[in-house]
Amino acid sequence: MDKLKAMQVFMQIAEHGSLTAAARALDSSLPAVVRTLAALEVELNVRLFNRTTRRISLTEEGKKYLASCRLILSALVDAEAALTEGAQDPSGHLTITAPVLFGQMFVAPAVTRFVQRYAKMKCSVVLLDRVVNLLEEGIDVGIRIGALADSSLIAQPLGSIRRVVVVSPAYLRKNGTPKHPHDLVKHNCVRFFGSSADWWTFRDNERSFNVSIDGNLDFNQAAAAVDACVAGVGIGMFISYQVAPYLNNNKLKVVLQKYELAPHPVHVIYPHARLLPARTRLFIEWINQEIVI
């Protein structure tokens, strides 16, 4: 059998979720698509789809095979493109994911500059505050904050971030500077629901401890809580990149730095490099140069 053609048929079925839709996309007949899928499953000796009269869905083996097919066919497209366009003129599509605020501040601008530099590239940026499974969701590159679970993905460090306690100079002039985390009991603390609402965690001589905090203003988004701190309402705890612009222009100051927790790493992650498409390699090099934290 023509294995590459069978992979293409399999990918169309997976992406369209229907044998009929895949046949239409391939400009082929439904019986031909059915025969190709059946032959591929026999060749691989696995069932790639669970099929009912109303629905078709990937099996676990099918999900793994789909990820491999994407890499193989992408590498083939890149190899053919390199013969006519050269490695310095990449084309194709990339999907990149990152946490929402970090993505808005750092990743989206870097991707914008990437497509300005490489006009034949098309990029989709997906900003989500959840852990994304790159292989299952068809995403090429991810930016992830924090410790990484063991996986088959490759990770390159981009830098690190830390949790910082910040406050406006005006608030400090009026209310004084806390010298120890326990002093926060005397201060108005701005909270947001994305972090612990009733306590903040600190470290002293490698020992971590929690401090109860209270205040008269809560938010469900970090950006709004940051704005309240800039306005002088109270003290807030945020991830360092969330307040970086305000620290740079002295609208906020870091306090209690001595008691901060250990920094969290930031990585760019992607599938195994053995069959990584050239455009993905180029983007990873780009993001490493563009994001400095």
MOMO-V892164 format. One record per helix or strand. SS is the DSSP state (alpha for helix, beta for strand). FROM is the first residue (numbers start at 0). LEN is the number of residues. If there is no record, write none. Layout:
SS:FROM:LEN + SS:FROM:LEN
This chain:
alpha:2:14 + alpha:18:8 + alpha:29:15 + beta:48:3 + beta:55:3 + alpha:59:25 + beta:91:7 + alpha:99:18 + beta:120:7 + beta:140:5 + beta:153:8 + beta:162:5 + alpha:168:7 + alpha:180:6 + beta:188:4 + beta:198:6 + beta:206:6 + beta:217:2 + alpha:221:9 + beta:234:5 + alpha:239:9 + beta:252:3 + alpha:256:3 + beta:263:7 + alpha:272:3 + alpha:277:13
